[in-house]
Amino acid sequence: MTRALLPAIALMMLAPTVAFAGDATAAHYSTSTTTIGTLLDDPAAKAIVEKNIPGMTTSAQIDMARGMTLKDIQQYSSDQVTDAKLAAIDAELAELPATN
Protein backbone atom coordinates (compact mmCIF):
# COMPACT_ATOMS: atom_id res chain seq x y z
CA MET A 1 0.00 0.00 0.00
CA THR A 2 2.82 2.41 0.78
CA ARG A 3 4.36 1.90 -2.65
CA ALA A 4 1.02 2.77 -4.26
CA LEU A 5 0.95 6.10 -2.41
CA LEU A 6 4.42 7.20 -3.42
CA PRO A 7 3.51 8.17 -7.01
CA ALA A 8 0.41 10.00 -5.78
CA ILE A 9 2.42 11.93 -3.18
CA ALA A 10 5.04 12.79 -5.78
CA LEU A 11 2.34 14.15 -8.11
CA MET A 12 0.78 16.19 -5.31
CA MET A 13 4.16 17.73 -4.53
CA LEU A 14 4.70 18.67 -8.17
CA ALA A 15 1.20 19.99 -8.82
CA PRO A 16 1.63 23.36 -7.07
CA THR A 17 4.94 23.90 -8.83
CA VAL A 18 3.46 23.17 -12.23
CA ALA A 19 0.44 25.39 -11.56
CA PHE A 20 2.63 28.24 -10.37
CA ALA A 21 4.96 28.04 -13.34
CA GLY A 22 2.01 28.08 -15.72
CA ASP A 23 0.43 31.04 -13.94
CA ALA A 24 3.57 33.16 -13.93
CA THR A 25 2.90 36.34 -15.82
CA ALA A 26 4.93 39.47 -16.20
CA ALA A 27 3.48 42.63 -14.75
CA HIS A 28 4.07 46.33 -15.10
CA TYR A 29 4.63 48.68 -12.23
CA SER A 30 1.64 50.72 -11.11
CA THR A 31 1.16 53.68 -8.80
CA SER A 32 -1.74 51.86 -7.15
CA THR A 33 -0.25 48.38 -6.72
CA THR A 34 3.55 48.69 -6.68
CA THR A 35 5.19 49.75 -3.45
CA ILE A 36 7.33 52.85 -3.35
CA GLY A 37 10.21 50.67 -2.18
CA THR A 38 9.99 48.58 -5.34
CA LEU A 39 9.91 51.71 -7.49
CA LEU A 40 12.89 53.19 -5.65
CA ASP A 41 14.88 49.97 -6.09
CA ASP A 42 14.50 50.13 -9.89
CA PRO A 43 16.60 53.02 -11.24
CA ALA A 44 14.36 53.56 -14.27
CA ALA A 45 11.17 53.62 -12.19
CA LYS A 46 12.81 55.86 -9.59
CA ALA A 47 13.77 58.34 -12.33
CA ILE A 48 10.14 58.43 -13.54
CA VAL A 49 8.87 59.17 -10.04
CA GLU A 50 11.51 61.86 -9.50
CA LYS A 51 10.75 63.45 -12.87
CA ASN A 52 7.04 63.73 -12.11
CA ILE A 53 7.26 64.50 -8.39
CA PRO A 54 10.61 66.28 -7.94
CA GLY A 55 12.22 65.74 -4.56
CA MET A 56 10.08 62.78 -3.54
CA THR A 57 12.77 60.14 -4.00
CA THR A 58 15.29 62.15 -1.99
CA SER A 59 12.94 63.17 0.81
CA ALA A 60 14.14 62.38 4.33
CA GLN A 61 10.82 60.61 5.00
CA ILE A 62 10.74 58.44 1.87
CA ASP A 63 12.06 55.35 3.67
CA MET A 64 9.03 55.40 5.98
CA ALA A 65 6.79 55.09 2.89
CA ARG A 66 8.60 52.18 1.20
CA GLY A 67 5.76 49.76 2.00
CA MET A 68 3.07 52.08 0.65
CA THR A 69 2.06 52.85 -2.92
CA LEU A 70 2.07 56.30 -4.48
CA LYS A 71 -1.73 56.13 -4.51
CA ASP A 72 -1.65 55.40 -0.76
CA ILE A 73 0.38 58.50 0.03
CA GLN A 74 -1.76 60.73 -2.18
CA GLN A 75 -4.11 61.29 0.76
CA TYR A 76 -1.23 62.79 2.77
CA SER A 77 0.17 64.94 -0.02
CA SER A 78 -2.69 65.56 -2.44
CA ASP A 79 -1.23 68.88 -3.56
CA GLN A 80 1.93 67.19 -4.86
CA VAL A 81 0.67 63.68 -5.65
CA THR A 82 -2.22 64.56 -7.91
CA ASP A 83 -4.35 62.27 -10.08
CA ALA A 84 -2.73 63.85 -13.14
CA LYS A 85 0.78 63.08 -11.86
CA LEU A 86 -0.16 59.52 -10.97
CA ALA A 87 -1.61 59.03 -14.46
CA ALA A 88 1.57 60.43 -16.02
CA ILE A 89 3.72 58.14 -13.88
CA ASP A 90 1.56 55.13 -14.76
CA ALA A 91 1.87 55.93 -18.46
CA GLU A 92 5.66 56.08 -18.22
CA LEU A 93 5.89 52.99 -16.01
CA ALA A 94 3.87 51.07 -18.60
CA GLU A 95 6.65 51.73 -21.11
CA LEU A 96 9.22 49.96 -18.92
CA PRO A 97 9.81 46.25 -19.54
CA ALA A 98 7.44 44.09 -17.51
CA THR A 99 8.77 42.60 -14.29
CA ASN A 100 8.37 39.03 -13.04
Secondary structure as the mmCIF struct_conf table of DSSP 4:
data_model
#
loop_
_struct_conf.conf_type_id
_struct_conf.id
_struct_conf.beg_label_comp_id
_struct_conf.beg_label_asym_id
_struct_conf.beg_label_seq_id
_struct_conf.end_label_comp_id
_struct_conf.end_label_asym_id
_struct_conf.end_label_seq_id
HELX_RH_AL_P HELX_RH_AL_P1 THR A 2 ASP A 23
STRN STRN1 ALA A 27 ALA A 27
TURN_TY1_P TURN_TY1_P1 THR A 31 THR A 33
BEND BEND1 THR A 34 THR A 34
STRN STRN2 THR A 35 THR A 35
HELX_RH_AL_P HELX_RH_AL_P2 ILE A 36 ASP A 41
BEND BEND2 ASP A 42 ASP A 42
HELX_RH_AL_P HELX_RH_AL_P3 PRO A 43 ASN A 52
BEND BEND3 ILE A 53 ILE A 53
TURN_TY1_P TURN_TY1_P2 PRO A 54 GLY A 55
HELX_RH_3T_P HELX_RH_3T_P1 MET A 56 THR A 58
TURN_TY1_P TURN_TY1_P3 ALA A 60 GLN A 61
HELX_RH_3T_P HELX_RH_3T_P2 ILE A 62 ALA A 65
TURN_TY1_P TURN_TY1_P4 ARG A 66 GLY A 67
BEND BEND4 MET A 68 MET A 68
STRN STRN3 THR A 69 THR A 69
HELX_RH_AL_P HELX_RH_AL_P4 LEU A 70 GLN A 74
TURN_TY1_P TURN_TY1_P5 GLN A 75 TYR A 76
TURN_TY1_P TURN_TY1_P6 SER A 78 GLN A 80
BEND BEND5 VAL A 81 VAL A 81
HELX_RH_AL_P HELX_RH_AL_P5 ASP A 83 LEU A 93
TURN_TY1_P TURN_TY1_P7 ALA A 94 GLU A 95
BEND BEND6 LEU A 96 LEU A 96
HELX_LH_PP_P HELX_LH_PP_P1 PRO A 97 ALA A 98
STRN STRN4 THR A 99 THR A 99
#
